Amino acid sequence: MYRISINGVWSSDIGGAYGWEAIGTAFLEDGRLIGGGRNHYSFGDYKEEADGCITFHVEFYQFGEKRALFGRQSDNLSIVIKARQDDDNKVILGEATMPGHSEYGIAVRFKKRGQLPE
């Protein structure tokens, strides 16, 4: 199936006990990710595979009140997200993990909100 580029502005959510929780905004452009929210920022890269899988490698930095993620409370986490884009090219769903700690996984959802400026 043909996929369009994922370049653009995406909202990001994590899945929890009470459903999806909005955590921030991600800007995706030509293999680069830059994002942030009210108490964190992140940057990294991603690769789109021929089979439709998208792999993100993200450095996640928290400031202010830190939340526990992957069983730990930390200023900086290295995260890998394995995801797939839906058939409408408007949603990316996947799972975030922290290398070396496969016992923890967090559901992740990105929703396309707009295009990047030229």
C-alpha positions in Angstrom: 0.0 0.0 0.0 1.3 3.5 -0.9 2.1 5.8 2.1 2.4 9.5 1.9 5.3 11.3 3.7 4.8 11.7 7.4 6.4 15.2 7.3 4.1 17.5 9.3 2.8 18.6 12.7 1.5 15.8 14.9 -0.1 15.8 18.3 1.2 13.0 20.6 -0.7 10.9 23.1 0.2 8.1 25.4 -2.2 5.3 26.4 -3.0 4.8 30.1 -5.5 3.3 32.5 -8.1 5.9 31.6 -7.5 6.1 27.9 -5.4 8.5 25.7 -3.6 11.4 27.4 -2.4 14.3 25.3 1.3 14.9 26.1 2.6 17.3 23.4 3.3 18.1 19.8 5.9 16.6 17.4 7.3 18.1 14.3 8.4 15.4 11.8 10.6 16.4 8.8 12.7 14.2 6.5 13.7 11.7 9.2 14.0 14.2 12.1 11.7 14.6 15.1 11.5 17.6 17.4 8.8 18.0 20.0 7.7 19.2 23.3 5.0 19.7 25.9 4.3 21.5 29.1 7.1 19.7 31.0 9.3 18.0 28.4 11.0 18.3 25.1 12.4 15.7 22.8 14.4 15.2 19.6 15.5 12.3 17.5 15.2 10.6 14.2 12.9 8.1 12.5 13.0 5.7 9.5 10.1 4.6 7.4 10.5 1.0 6.2 9.2 -0.5 3.0 6.8 -2.7 5.0 5.1 0.4 6.5 6.8 0.2 9.9 8.2 3.4 11.3 11.0 3.3 13.9 11.6 6.4 16.0 14.7 6.9 18.2 14.0 9.7 20.7 15.8 11.5 23.4 13.2 12.6 26.0 14.0 15.3 28.5 11.8 16.3 31.5 11.8 19.4 33.5 9.7 20.7 36.4 7.5 18.0 37.9 8.8 14.7 36.5 6.5 11.7 35.9 7.6 8.1 36.2 7.9 6.5 32.7 9.2 2.9 32.1 9.3 2.3 35.8 11.7 5.2 36.6 11.7 8.9 37.2 14.4 10.5 35.2 15.5 13.8 33.6 16.5 12.0 30.4 15.3 8.8 28.7 16.3 7.2 25.5 13.2 5.8 23.8 12.5 3.6 20.8 9.0 3.7 19.2 7.9 1.0 16.7 4.8 2.2 14.9 2.6 2.0 11.8 0.6 4.6 10.0 -3.1 4.0 9.5 -4.7 3.6 6.1 -5.9 7.2 6.0 -2.3 8.5 6.7 -3.7 10.6 9.6 -2.8 8.5 12.6 0.4 6.7 13.7 0.0 4.0 16.4 2.8 2.2 18.1 4.6 1.2 21.3 7.4 3.0 23.1 10.0 1.1 24.9 13.3 1.9 26.6 16.2 -0.3 25.4 17.3 -2.7 28.1 13.9 -2.5 29.8 11.6 -4.6 27.6 9.3 -5.3 30.6 7.7 -1.8 30.1 5.9 -0.6 27.0 3.7 2.5 26.6 1.1 2.8 23.8 1.8 5.9 21.7 -0.5 7.7 19.2 0.4 10.6 16.8 -2.4 12.4 15.0 -1.6 14.6 12.0 -2.6 18.2 12.7 -1.0 20.1 9.8 1.8 20.7 7.4 5.1 22.2 8.1 5.7 25.8 6.7 7.7 26.0 3.5 
